[in-house]
Amino acid sequence: MSRIKRSHLITAIVACLALGAAPFLLVPYPLALLTLALAYGLFAFGLDLTWGRTGVVSIGHAAFFGIGAYGSAIAIDNDIPMLVGAVGGVVLATLMAWIIGVIGLGDKTLPSTMAILTLALTLLVEQVALSWRGATGGSNGIFVPGSGVVIEYYTTALIVIIVVAVVWFWIIRGRWGRRFRAVQSNEKRAAHLGINLHATKTFSFCLSAAVASIAGATAAPVMGLVSPGVAGIILSAQVLVWLAVGGRGSIAGAFIGAGLVSIGQQYLGDAIGSWYLLVLGVVFILVVRFAPAGLTGAVRSILRRPVTESAAQGVHLDSATIRLAAPRNPSEKLVATTAAGSALEVVGVTKSYGATHVLRGVTIEVPNGEVMCLIGPNGAGKTTLLEIITGGQALNDGQIRLFDEDISTWSIHARAQAGLGMVFQIPSIFPDLTPAQNLQLASAEAKNPAPLPEVYERFLTSHSGLAVDLPLADRRALEMAMILVWNPKVILLDEPAAGLSHEESMSLARRLRTVADQTGCTLVTVEHDMEIVRELAERVVVLADGVVLVDGTMDEVSAHESVKHAYLGV
Ligand SMILES: Nc1ncnc2c1ncn2[C@@H]1O[C@H](COP(=O)(O)OP(=O)(O)OP(=O)(O)O)[C@@H](O)[C@H]1O
């Protein structure tokens, strides 16, 4: 059994023993507090599913908790089985989360939109709870006459948590878990591997709302009274503090944070009244300043656990199972990708930033299987053009065609799924994963994973150390390896030799040449180093001042008078 599994198993056994012994060791009041802390822990874990896993901050998450709590309370108040009310609350909360996610998590939506929408939701639900007196009891709330037997509430809370945990482990061991991990680590790379950011974040937000409402439904009988505050802004702020204190991205962090702070604030509230909110605020500021990864993150870094144990953060990334095609005979070319015709066409593309006209009617056709270099002086618009091709920037006019299909309005992930790979000037990898895990994520998202060229095979067995700690040349090589196993038809490279020594650059150029020869992939490379261009390019396009100046072989281009003047500085 690996160390990661052993340590998780030991933690789980210790937690189960402690929780199993609690009813025998505690008198009813502390046991009720512990039950409430477990429900709050589940609530914080729900928030973690969106904030900790895909980076979506919800500042009104108590709305979902409140909907679950009111679901249970209204059902009991009307002699309907509590389970029916709880399920109704969970369905309603999930539906609302889906609507908010669809509106607020679009690729072109600002991150602040989600903050505003979730804030509005918590205010709205609290207001509805206040005003709809017939159902909610208004400001008095609803008294929830449960059995009064604390041990029953405690057992129910434990069973609910175990069921949620089992479902969660089942989800994260599959493709959604991998996608959450990819988005959490590097959104840009995730999108360029064809992962739909909107769908992934919306799914995590819906899961998060469902778990928060389950927590609310579980907490209702323990709280005894469900009033508008359970859906309000104060509880929404508190759960953010619990999770920040406990640490995001781990189940333990959510429960420890919620347990410590909620039980602490209960005793503190008895002692100093509502001043406890001030103490909570100070704790939050101190944690954000001195332990941004929360208590669990701090403990992990003190213990200095090997990165292979902590890097996956519970997501099943078993690099031993990297999906690769069988090694290809080096002399064999992919017939499918070397068919005649255009791989990529840029047709009359214009782009302006305000009064700055960056691209002014650029037209370039790249035949299938060609290696083309795009050169030009600084500020010519080369990077902008690559971003427009991949969907990172919108064009003002013109068209981008990939294998005869107009992709001008497609999102980044749709273009990636159509076969467009991108290598960035600053390597875009999953920094907090090992190199082998980087490859695992890339190959898992591939429609047809490709064999990895021999020069990159060392990464397959690179299980220790994080990708972020690799030297620049290795990070570039790793990014290229990820792109190659993912198997695009067209690869765009933005200054792939930037920051490399002369020898590293020349070796990179030879490697790219081999890759092009072996895979039949179309390569479009922005490059400044003329030696690399000469080694690599079958064709050179010179861009200057937003227009194509010359288009031809390296010899034709370097003989051109305007190129000598505009670019070679002659
Ligand atoms: N987001 C932006 N907002 C405003 N202007 C921009 C933006 N991005 C690029 N530009 C401008 O567009 C022009 C072209 O930039 P771009 O990075 O595409 O040039 P480049 O040919 O890649 O240059 P280099 O070789 O230096 O990387 C520059 O004048 C730049 O300042």
The ligand as an SDF file (V2000), in Angstrom:
LIG
                    3D

 31 33  0  0  0  0  0  0  0  0999 V2000
   -4.2850   43.5020  -24.2770 N   0  0  0  0  0  0  0  0  0  0  0  0
   -3.7120   44.4990  -24.9600 C   0  0  0  0  0  0  0  0  0  0  0  0
   -4.1360   45.7560  -24.8250 N   0  0  0  0  0  0  0  0  0  0  0  0
   -3.6010   46.7750  -25.5370 C   0  0  0  0  0  0  0  0  0  0  0  0
   -2.5770   46.6110  -26.4210 N   0  0  0  0  0  0  0  0  0  0  0  0
   -2.0870   45.3800  -26.5910 C   0  0  0  0  0  0  0  0  0  0  0  0
   -2.6330   44.2480  -25.8790 C   0  0  0  0  0  0  0  0  0  0  0  0
   -1.9500   43.1400  -26.2690 N   0  0  0  0  0  0  0  0  0  0  0  0
   -1.0400   43.5570  -27.1780 C   0  0  0  0  0  0  0  0  0  0  0  0
   -1.1170   44.8870  -27.3630 N   0  0  0  0  0  0  0  0  0  0  0  0
   -0.3120   45.6780  -28.2760 C   0  0  0  0  0  0  0  0  0  0  0  0
   -0.3820   45.0570  -29.5350 O   0  0  0  0  0  0  0  0  0  0  0  0
    0.8630   45.1770  -30.1970 C   0  0  0  0  0  0  0  0  0  0  0  0
    1.3070   43.8160  -30.6800 C   0  0  0  0  0  0  0  0  0  0  0  0
    1.6490   43.0140  -29.5350 O   0  0  0  0  0  0  0  0  0  0  0  0
    2.1360   41.5190  -29.7130 P   0  0  0  0  0  0  0  0  0  0  0  0
    2.4920   41.0240  -28.3690 O   0  0  0  0  0  0  0  0  0  0  0  0
    1.1590   40.7600  -30.4880 O   0  0  0  0  0  0  0  0  0  0  0  0
    3.4340   41.7190  -30.6040 O   0  0  0  0  0  0  0  0  0  0  0  0
    4.5710   40.6680  -30.9280 P   0  0  0  0  0  0  0  0  0  0  0  0
    4.8190   40.7590  -32.3810 O   0  0  0  0  0  0  0  0  0  0  0  0
    4.2300   39.3380  -30.4150 O   0  0  0  0  0  0  0  0  0  0  0  0
    5.7810   41.2880  -30.1260 O   0  0  0  0  0  0  0  0  0  0  0  0
    6.9870   40.5420  -29.3800 P   0  0  0  0  0  0  0  0  0  0  0  0
    7.8370   39.9760  -30.4230 O   0  0  0  0  0  0  0  0  0  0  0  0
    7.6570   41.6550  -28.6210 O   0  0  0  0  0  0  0  0  0  0  0  0
    6.3720   39.5290  -28.4700 O   0  0  0  0  0  0  0  0  0  0  0  0
    1.8290   45.8250  -29.2330 C   0  0  0  0  0  0  0  0  0  0  0  0
    1.9160   47.1970  -29.5500 O   0  0  0  0  0  0  0  0  0  0  0  0
    1.1550   45.6570  -27.8880 C   0  0  0  0  0  0  0  0  0  0  0  0
    1.4740   46.7250  -27.0380 O   0  0  0  0  0  0  0  0  0  0  0  0
  1  2  1  0
  2  3  1  0
  2  7  2  0
  3  4  2  0
  4  5  1  0
  5  6  2  0
  6  7  1  0
  6 10  1  0
  7  8  1  0
  8  9  2  0
  9 10  1  0
 10 11  1  0
 11 12  1  0
 11 30  1  0
 12 13  1  0
 13 14  1  0
 13 28  1  0
 14 15  1  0
 15 16  1  0
 16 17  2  0
 16 18  1  0
 16 19  1  0
 19 20  1  0
 20 21  2  0
 20 22  1  0
 20 23  1  0
 23 24  1  0
 24 25  2  0
 24 26  1  0
 24 27  1  0
 28 29  1  0
 28 30  1  0
 30 31  1  0
M  END
$$$$
